[in-house]
Amino acid sequence: MAVEVANRRDVTPTSGGGRFRSLVQFYHEVQDEMRKVTWPDRNQLKDTTIKIIIFVLFLGAIIGVIDLVMQLIFVQGIPSLFARR
């Protein structure tokens, strides 16, 4: 790993051939890393998607309740404290 980093630093960014070589090297390194990735199967993807949708709906409901409480406090509660009777 340290040798690869050292080799990458040896390529000067001003030389045109060096840029192309480093770009090709970067592309090949990306391909190598993508081969190491374990992708989820269809069932895992479906299960995770459903969990995320449920979480987002739950979080939206919590934010809605907080908004309703804040609206009651700021729109109706505070003005009623300063209303003339």
N, C-alpha and C positions, 0 to 999 in steps of 0.2 A: 504494500500500500504506500509506504513512504517513497519507494522508488518511482511509483506511478506519479505521485505528486511532484517529485523532483523533476521528472521528465516533462511534465506539463509546464513547469516554470521555465524550462530551458527554451521553450518556443517563444520567440519574440512576437509581440502583437503587431509590430510594424511590418513584418515581412508577409507578403501576400500568400506564399506557399505555406507558411507556418500557420496562418489563420485557417486555411482550408484543412490542413492536416489536423489541427486541434479540433475543428468542427466535426470532422469525420470521426476522430477518436471519441469525442463526446457522444456522438450518435451511437457508436458501437457500445460504449459503456452504458448508455440508456437502454439499449436492447438487451444487454446482459442482465441488468438489474430487473427489467420487466419480465424476463424469463424466471427470475427467482420469486416473483410475486405469486402468492396463492390466492386465486380468485374465488369468491363465494359461489356455491352452486345456486340453482334456481330457488330451492326451498329456503336456504339461508337468506337470500336476497329478499324474498317475499316476506319472511318473518320479520326481518329487520325493518323493512319498509312499513309494515303494519305497526310495529312498535313506535317508529318515529312519528307516524301520522297520529297515533293515539296520544303520544307525548305532546305534540304540537297543539292538538285540540284541548288537552288538559291545561297546558300552559296558557292558551288563549282564554279559557274559562276563568282561570285564576286572575289574569289581567283584567278581564271584564268585570269580575266581582270587585276588585280593587278600584277600578274606574268608577263603578256605581257608588261605592262607599265614599270615595273622594268627591264625587259630584254632589252627593247628598250633604256632605260636610261643607264644601265651599260654595255651592250655589244656593242651598236652602238654609243651612245651619248658621253660617257666619252672618249673612245679611239679616237674619231674624234677630240676632243679638243687638244690632244697631238700628232696628226699625223703631220708629216712634209709635207709641201706643195711644 
